[in-house]
């Protein structure tokens, strides 16, 4: 019979040869006192300052996030609007967050505009993009190569042999041997007879016995191939032409495509009860089944509706009652506009598959990615030479413990059209990385155990959660070469998101996180500037009048003093050593008094304030006169202090 080119491309080596944001942000009341301590709510202070008209991108971002994380989208939108008003260039995620807020406010036209900008900035992941982002792919493949010892499996014929799987101590594979003569080779995919399943015993040394036909009840007059077996060995899924019960099915063009079938082993050890899977169709092909490590998910290749290219990989849930869920496309991290086919899932949740859509060495190359516990899939990597070459390489499977396995190739030097090769992997490719760090208080370095940590991907999708241990340490298992964000959430502290770029080699990536208090517990003798991270009230060079950006910092002090009318402050200004002692003392004193004057002008009684300049007399490090120091070291000495002298 005639089977269209796509059919063969599905079956043989040419493949289709086929936020929850409900966590609290740590914002609490600013009016609490306990044992002479005052609780200063930084977020509330920021908002009061912002409402006065002060503008600061970081402040708007914090305010927007504080409301967004609590699902108060209209309030968040107010501050995101201010953020974009200051600077239209923000991280892509903020375009998305703002668009969601705009929808909540009923402004769909504007929301759509921000979504368009989000899409432009976040980009796509199709074949052209893969190449543009990976022009050095040959160097990466070279780095991945040399990890396999391969040899002929010892069971090949002059016909096509491919697509192997294990059943107990037997290798089961498809072969066109002795099922018909060789026809004249017109296309490389249609010079073979129909394939049947064969088995060969595997001894302790990995050697294979002479192949024999698999159970006759599985055979039809058309193709059978690519079997996979459940862990108990009682259920088999396999590929066959659209043929069941002696009837051949055809599509609208009268072509017989491929379907997935299920067979069961009876008590007499005979395979039977062959049924087709319910999501098959006469109008598209499904082929090459693979099972997850727990037998609860079936993976396969298909050109069904929703396919991104010529053939994609899909998965479908196998329910406890034997029924099936709805097939799902694995997405464009795996699939491209080309061919993705022959999936295999290892016991370590490694997804191996063949593709010509990702940059490779030629024809179909074998790639591998990891499947996380939540179903997310890492960026795939080419397994390299000698498994991959310039021709088609596919149908890879491996034993996770021994790191031994088999794959199929139509490379030169084989016995037939497709040949099965056995291999031993000498070094794992999958990069194993941990993202870890310590959570501390930014002001005093105090360890912060029991802090909630959320791991997000580069698109801010939540992946995992954990809590810092008794030593304030946290750990996430992550994929190499990817970008993540870690969100730290703790009561009385500002919620913080910190970016981490993971290395491309196995190891650990350290991401310490310092949290700033949203509620500062202060008493007499404490420096109020530390509550808001104020290091220095800046003045123009050799000047002592308050600059605009300095006023933003002073507004924070002003707001607190108005909330606590009994509070008195001693303002201390310090310089570095890079001038004479006399000059520095006078300059710092003028600045301290200018700071006092600004606060008095804005409503604070003069008797609540004192101010003095200390010049370079109270350096915090070794950077005295004639000592060589970095700019950062000198900067540490240039500081403003707001010491609480009375409560």
C-alpha positions in Angstrom: 0.0 0.0 0.0 1.0 3.6 -0.4 1.6 5.7 2.8 2.3 9.3 2.4 5.7 10.8 3.2 4.6 12.2 6.5 3.7 8.7 7.7 7.2 7.4 7.1 8.6 10.6 8.6 6.6 9.8 11.7 7.6 6.1 11.9 11.3 5.9 10.9 14.5 7.8 11.6 13.3 10.8 9.7 10.8 11.1 12.5 7.6 13.2 13.0 10.1 9.8 12.3 7.5 12.0 13.6 0.4 34.2 43.6 -0.4 33.8 44.5 0.3 37.3 45.6 -1.7 36.8 48.8 1.4 36.9 51.1 1.6 39.8 53.4 4.3 42.3 52.6 5.1 43.0 56.2 3.4 46.4 56.3 2.1 47.1 59.9 0.9 50.0 62.0 3.4 52.8 62.7 1.8 53.8 66.0 2.7 50.8 68.1 5.0 51.1 71.1 6.4 48.4 73.3 8.7 48.9 76.3 9.9 52.3 75.1 10.4 51.1 71.5 8.7 52.9 68.5 7.6 51.0 65.4 8.1 53.0 62.3 6.2 51.8 59.2 8.5 52.6 56.2 5.9 51.8 53.6 3.4 54.1 55.1 6.0 56.8 55.4 6.9 56.3 51.7 3.3 56.7 50.8 2.8 59.9 52.8 5.9 61.3 51.2 4.8 60.3 47.7 1.5 61.9 48.3 3.3 65.2 48.9 4.6 65.1 45.4 8.1 63.6 45.9 9.1 61.3 43.1 11.5 58.3 43.3 11.4 55.2 41.0 12.5 52.8 43.7 9.8 54.2 46.1 7.1 53.8 43.5 8.2 50.3 42.6 8.1 49.3 46.3 4.7 50.9 46.8 3.2 49.2 43.7 4.6 45.8 44.6 3.3 46.1 48.2 -0.2 46.5 46.9 0.1 44.1 44.0 1.3 41.3 46.2 -1.8 41.8 48.3 -4.0 41.7 45.2 -5.0 45.4 45.6 -4.6 46.1 42.0 -6.2 49.5 41.7 -4.0 50.9 44.5 -1.0 49.2 42.9 -1.9 50.7 39.5 -1.7 54.2 41.0 2.0 53.7 41.9 2.9 51.8 38.8 1.5 54.7 36.8 3.9 57.0 38.7 6.8 54.6 38.1 6.2 54.6 34.3 5.7 58.3 34.4 9.2 58.7 35.7 10.8 56.2 33.3 9.1 54.2 30.6 11.9 51.7 30.5 11.2 49.1 33.2 11.6 45.3 33.4 9.1 43.4 31.3 7.3 42.1 34.3 6.2 45.6 35.3 4.5 46.1 32.0 2.5 43.0 32.7 1.7 43.9 36.3 0.6 47.4 35.2 -1.6 46.0 32.5 -3.3 43.7 35.0 -3.9 46.8 37.2 -5.3 48.8 34.3 -7.8 46.0 33.6 -8.9 46.1 37.2 -9.5 49.8 36.7 -11.5 49.2 33.5 -9.0 50.8 31.2 -8.7 47.9 28.7 -7.4 50.0 25.8 -4.4 51.1 27.8 -4.0 47.7 29.3 -3.7 46.2 25.8 -1.0 48.8 24.8 1.1 47.7 27.8 0.5 44.1 27.0 1.8 44.7 23.5 4.9 46.3 24.9 5.3 43.4 27.3 5.2 41.0 24.4 7.8 43.0 22.5 10.1 43.1 25.4 9.7 39.5 26.6 10.2 38.1 23.1 9.5 34.7 21.5 11.2 31.3 21.5 10.9 29.8 18.0 13.6 28.5 15.7 14.8 31.8 14.4 15.0 33.1 17.9 16.9 30.0 19.0 19.5 30.6 16.4 19.8 34.3 17.0 20.3 33.7 20.7 22.7 30.9 20.2 25.0 31.6 17.3 27.8 29.8 19.1 25.8 26.5 19.2 28.6 24.5 17.7 31.0 25.4 20.5 28.3 24.4 23.0 27.8 21.1 21.3 31.6 20.5 21.3 31.7 21.2 25.0 28.9 18.6 25.5 30.6 16.0 23.3 32.9 13.0 24.2 30.8 11.7 27.0 29.7 8.4 25.4 31.3 5.1 24.4 29.2 3.7 21.6 29.2 0.5 19.6 26.9 -1.6 17.4 24.2 -3.3 19.5 24.8 -6.6 17.8 21.3 -7.2 16.6 21.1 -5.1 13.5 20.1 -6.4 10.0 20.4 -5.0 6.5 16.9 -3.6 7.0 15.7 -0.9 9.3 16.1 -1.6 13.1 15.1 1.1 15.5 13.1 2.3 18.5 14.1 0.0 21.4 12.7 -0.4 24.9 13.2 -2.8 27.9 10.8 -5.4 29.2 12.3 -7.2 32.1 15.7 -8.5 30.8 14.6 -8.3 27.1 15.2 -5.5 24.6 12.2 -5.0 22.4 12.6 -3.1 19.1 11.1 -2.6 15.7 12.6 -4.1 12.6 11.7 -4.6 8.9 13.7 -7.8 8.7 12.2 -10.9 7.0 8.8 -9.2 6.6 9.3 -8.5 2.9 12.0 -7.8 0.3 13.9 -4.6 -0.2 12.3 -2.2 -2.7 14.2 0.2 -4.9 15.2 3.2 -2.8 13.3 6.2 -4.1 13.1 8.2 -0.9 15.2 7.4 2.1 12.1 6.8 4.2 10.2 4.4 1.9 12.6 1.6 1.0 11.6 -0.8 3.7 8.8 -3.3 4.4 6.4 -2.9 7.2 8.0 -3.3 10.6 7.2 -5.8 13.4 8.4 -6.0 17.0 11.3 -8.2 18.0 12.9 -9.1 21.3 16.5 -10.1 22.3 17.6 -11.3 25.7 20.2 -9.1 27.5 22.8 -11.0 29.5 24.8 -9.7 32.6 27.5 -8.2 30.3 24.9 -6.4 28.2 25.3 -8.7 25.2 22.1 -9.4 23.2 20.9 -12.8 22.0 19.5 -13.5 18.5 16.3 -11.5 18.0 13.0 -13.4 17.8 9.5 -12.1 16.9 7.5 -10.5 19.7 4.0 -11.9 20.6 2.1 -12.7 17.4 -1.1 -11.2 18.8 0.4 -7.8 18.5 1.3 -8.2 14.8 -0.8 -6.8 12.0 -0.1 -6.5 8.3 1.0 -2.9 8.8 3.6 -1.2 10.9 4.1 -1.8 14.7 6.9 0.0 16.4 8.3 2.0 19.4 6.8 0.0 22.3 7.0 1.1 26.0 6.0 -0.9 29.0 4.7 0.0 32.5 6.9 -0.9 35.5 4.9 -4.0 36.3 5.3 -5.3 32.7 1.6 -5.8 32.3 0.7 -2.9 30.0 2.2 -1.9 26.7 1.7 1.2 24.6 2.9 1.1 21.0 2.7 2.7 17.5 0.7 1.1 14.7 -0.9 2.2 11.4 -4.6 3.0 11.7 -5.6 -0.6 11.7 -7.7 -2.5 14.2 -10.0 -5.5 14.0 -9.1 -6.1 10.4 -10.2 -2.6 9.4 -7.9 0.0 7.9 -8.7 3.6 8.7 -8.0 6.5 6.4 -8.0 10.3 6.6 -9.9 12.6 4.3 -7.2 12.1 1.6 -7.4 8.3 2.0 -4.0 8.1 3.7 -3.5 5.6 6.6 -1.8 7.5 9.4 -0.4 6.3 12.7 -2.1 5.8 16.0 -1.2 4.8 19.6 -2.5 1.5 20.9 -2.6 -0.2 24.3 -2.2 -3.9 25.0 -2.4 -6.0 28.2 -0.6 -9.1 29.4 -3.0 -11.9 30.5 -2.5 -14.5 33.2 -1.1 -16.9 30.7 1.6 -14.5 29.7 0.0 -13.6 26.3 -0.4 -10.1 25.0 -3.8 -9.1 23.8 -6.8 -6.9 24.3 -5.4 -4.3 21.9 -7.3 -1.1 22.0 -6.6 2.3 20.4 -6.2 5.3 22.7 -9.2 7.6 22.9 -7.5 10.7 21.7 -6.4 9.2 18.3 -7.9 10.5 15.1 -8.1 9.4 11.5 -7.0 13.0 10.5 -3.6 13.2 12.2 -0.9 10.9 13.5 0.3 10.0 17.0 3.4 7.9 17.5 6.3 7.0 19.7 4.9 6.7 23.2 7.0 7.2 26.4 6.0 6.9 30.0 6.9 9.1 33.0 8.9 7.5 35.8 5.7 6.9 37.8 3.7 5.6 34.8 1.1 8.4 35.4 1.9 10.4 32.2 2.1 9.3 28.6 4.3 11.3 26.2 4.1 11.1 22.5 4.8 12.8 19.1 2.0 14.1 16.9 0.9 16.6 14.3 -2.5 17.1 15.9 -4.1 20.6 16.0 -2.1 22.9 18.2 1.2 21.6 16.9 3.7 24.5 16.5 5.5 22.9 13.6 5.7 19.7 11.6 5.5 17.5 14.7 5.5 18.3 18.4 5.8 16.5 21.7 2.7 16.2 23.8 1.8 14.6 27.2 -1.5 13.2 28.6 -2.4 12.2 32.1 -3.2 8.5 32.7 -5.9 8.5 35.4 -6.1 5.9 38.2 -9.2 4.3 36.5 -7.3 3.8 33.3 -8.9 6.8 31.5 -6.9 9.6 30.0 -6.9 13.4 30.4 -6.6 15.9 27.6 -3.3 16.0 25.6 -1.1 19.0 26.3 1.6 20.4 24.1 4.9 20.6 25.9 5.4 24.2 24.7 7.9 26.1 22.7 10.8 25.5 25.1 10.8 22.0 23.6 8.8 22.3 20.4 9.7 24.4 17.4 8.4 24.9 13.9 10.4 21.8 12.9 10.2 18.2 14.0 10.3 17.0 17.6 9.8 13.3 18.1 10.8 10.0 19.9 10.5 11.2 23.5 11.9 9.2 26.4 11.7 9.9 30.1 14.4 8.6 32.4 14.0 7.6 36.0 15.7 10.9 36.9 13.0 12.8 35.0 15.3 13.6 32.1 13.4 14.2 28.8 15.4 12.9 25.8 14.0 13.5 22.4 15.0 14.0 18.7 14.6 17.3 16.9 15.7 19.2 13.8 14.3 22.5 15.1 17.0 23.3 17.6 20.5 24.1 16.4 22.3 20.8 15.8 24.8 18.9 13.8 22.5 17.8 11.0 19.3 15.9 10.6 17.7 14.9 13.8 19.8 15.4 16.9 19.1 14.1 20.4 18.5 16.7 23.1 17.9 16.4 26.8 16.0 18.6 29.3 15.0 18.1 32.9 11.3 18.0 34.0 10.8 19.6 37.4 8.3 18.3 40.0 5.8 21.0 38.9 6.1 19.9 35.3 8.2 22.8 34.1 10.9 21.8 31.6 14.5 23.3 31.5 16.2 24.6 28.4 17.1 21.5 26.2 20.8 20.7 25.5 22.3 18.9 22.6 23.9 15.7 24.0 26.8 16.1 21.6 29.0 13.7 19.6 29.4 10.8 19.1 25.7 10.1 19.7 24.8 13.0 17.4 26.2 13.4 14.0 25.5 14.8 10.6 22.6 12.3 9.9 19.5 11.3 11.9 20.0 10.2 15.5 16.9 9.4 17.5 15.1 6.9 19.8 17.5 7.4 22.7 16.8 5.6 26.0 19.1 5.1 29.1 19.1 3.3 32.4 19.6 6.0 35.0 21.6 3.8 37.4 24.0 2.1 35.0 24.1 5.0 32.5 23.9 2.5 29.8 21.4 2.5 26.9 20.5 2.4 23.2 19.8 4.8 20.4 19.1 4.6 16.7 21.0 6.2 13.8 21.2 6.0 10.0 24.8 7.1 10.1 27.4 5.8 7.7 29.0 2.5 8.6 25.9 0.7 9.8 24.5 -2.6 8.6 21.2 -1.3 7.3 19.0 1.7 6.8 18.6 2.4 10.5 20.7 0.7 13.1 20.6 0.4 16.9 23.7 1.3 18.9 24.4 0.7 22.5 26.3 3.1 24.7 27.8 3.9 28.1 27.6 7.4 29.3 30.9 8.3 31.0 29.9 11.7 32.3 26.5 13.3 32.8 25.5 16.3 30.8 22.7 17.6 32.9 24.1 20.4 34.9 23.0 20.3 38.5 22.9 23.6 40.4 21.7 24.8 43.8 20.7 28.4 44.4 21.4 29.1 48.1 22.1 31.9 50.4 21.7 33.5 53.9 18.9 35.9 54.9 20.1 38.8 57.1 18.9 42.1 58.4 20.5 44.8 56.2 21.0 47.2 59.1 22.8 45.0 61.6 23.6 41.8 59.8 21.4 39.7 62.1 20.5 36.3 60.8 16.8 35.9 59.9 15.7 32.3 60.2 12.1 31.2 59.3 11.9 33.7 56.4 9.6 32.7 53.6 11.4 32.3 50.2 9.6 32.0 46.8 11.6 30.9 43.7 10.3 32.5 40.4 11.4 32.0 36.9 12.5 34.7 34.5 8.9 35.5 33.7 8.1 35.8 37.4 6.1 32.5 37.5 6.2 30.9 40.9 8.2 27.6 40.9 9.0 26.6 44.5 8.7 27.8 48.1 10.8 27.2 51.2 11.7 28.7 54.5 15.2 29.7 55.8 16.5 27.2 58.4 17.7 27.9 61.9 20.9 29.3 60.4 18.9 31.6 58.1 20.1 29.5 55.1 17.9 28.5 52.1 18.4 26.2 49.1 16.6 25.7 45.8 17.4 23.1 43.1 17.6 25.1 39.9 18.5 24.6 36.2 21.9 25.7 34.9 22.2 28.7 32.7 18.8 30.2 33.6 17.7 33.4 35.3 15.6 33.2 38.4 14.2 35.6 41.0 14.0 34.9 44.7 11.3 36.7 46.7 11.9 37.0 50.4 8.9 37.7 52.7 9.1 38.3 56.4 6.8 40.1 58.9 8.1 43.6 59.8 10.4 43.7 56.7 10.0 44.9 53.2 9.3 42.1 50.7 12.3 41.9 48.3 12.8 40.3 44.9 16.4 39.6 43.9 17.7 38.3 40.6 20.0 35.3 40.2 21.8 34.2 37.0 22.7 30.5 37.4 26.1 29.2 36.1 26.3 26.8 33.2 28.3 24.2 35.1 27.3 22.0 38.1 27.8 23.7 41.4 26.2 26.2 43.7 25.1 29.8 43.0 25.2 32.0 46.1 22.5 34.7 46.5 22.6 36.3 50.0 19.6 38.5 50.6 19.5 41.5 53.0 16.1 42.6 54.1 15.2 46.1 55.2 12.8 46.6 58.0 9.5 48.1 57.1 9.0 48.5 60.9 12.0 49.9 62.6 12.2 49.3 66.4 14.0 52.3 67.7 14.8 53.9 71.1 17.0 56.6 72.6 20.5 56.4 71.1 19.4 54.8 67.9 20.2 56.3 64.5 16.9 57.0 62.7 18.7 57.2 59.4 19.4 53.5 59.5 15.6 52.8 59.4 15.4 54.3 55.9 18.9 53.5 54.7 19.9 57.2 54.7 23.6 57.3 54.4 24.2 60.9 53.6 22.2 64.2 53.2 23.9 65.5 50.1 24.7 69.1 49.4 26.3 70.7 46.3 30.0 70.9 46.4 31.2 73.2 49.2 27.6 74.2 49.8 25.3 73.8 52.8 21.8 74.4 51.4 19.6 71.3 51.0 19.3 69.8 47.5 16.1 68.5 46.0 17.1 64.8 46.4 18.3 65.5 50.0 14.8 66.9 50.7 13.3 63.5 49.8 15.5 61.9 52.6 14.7 64.6 55.1 10.9 64.2 54.4 11.3 60.7 55.9 12.7 62.1 59.1 10.1 64.9 59.1 7.3 62.4 58.8 8.5 60.3 61.7 9.0 63.3 64.0 5.5 64.4 63.2 4.2 61.0 64.2 6.1 61.1 67.4 5.9 64.6 68.8 8.0 63.8 71.9 10.9 62.6 69.8 14.1 64.7 69.8 16.9 64.3 67.3 20.6 65.1 67.4 21.8 65.6 63.8 25.4 64.7 63.2 27.3 65.4 59.9 30.5 63.7 59.0 33.1 64.0 56.2 35.9 61.9 55.0 39.6 62.9 55.5 40.2 64.5 52.1 40.6 68.1 53.2 42.1 69.8 56.3 40.6 69.1 59.7 39.5 72.7 60.1 37.8 72.8 56.7 36.0 69.5 57.2 34.7 70.5 60.6 33.3 73.8 59.4 31.7 72.3 56.3 30.1 69.5 58.2 28.8 71.9 60.9 27.2 74.1 58.3 25.5 71.1 56.8 24.2 69.9 60.1 22.8 73.3 60.9 21.3 73.6 57.4 19.6 70.3 58.0 18.2 71.5 61.3 17.0 74.7 59.6 15.1 72.7 56.9 13.3 70.7 59.5 12.4 73.8 61.5 11.2 75.5 58.4 8.9 72.5 57.7 7.3 72.5 61.1 9.5 70.9 63.7 10.1 72.9 66.9 13.7 74.1 67.2 14.0 72.8 70.8 13.5 69.3 69.5 16.6 69.5 67.3 20.3 69.8 67.9 23.0 69.7 65.2 26.7 69.5 65.0 29.4 68.8 62.4 32.2 66.4 63.4 34.3 66.7 60.3 36.7 63.8 60.0 37.0 63.2 63.7 34.8 60.1 63.8 35.9 58.0 60.9 34.4 54.5 60.7 37.4 52.9 59.0 41.2 53.4 58.6 41.0 56.1 55.9 42.7 58.9 57.8 45.0 61.6 56.2 47.5 60.3 53.7 46.1 56.7 53.8 45.3 55.3 50.3 41.6 54.2 50.2 39.0 53.4 47.6 36.1 55.8 46.8 33.8 53.3 48.5 35.9 53.4 51.7 35.8 57.2 51.7 32.1 57.2 51.1 31.5 55.2 54.2 32.9 58.1 56.3 30.7 60.7 54.6 27.4 60.2 56.5 24.5 61.9 58.2 23.2 60.6 61.5 19.9 61.3 63.2 20.4 60.1 66.7 17.3 59.9 68.9 18.0 61.8 72.1 14.6 61.6 73.7 11.3 59.7 73.1 
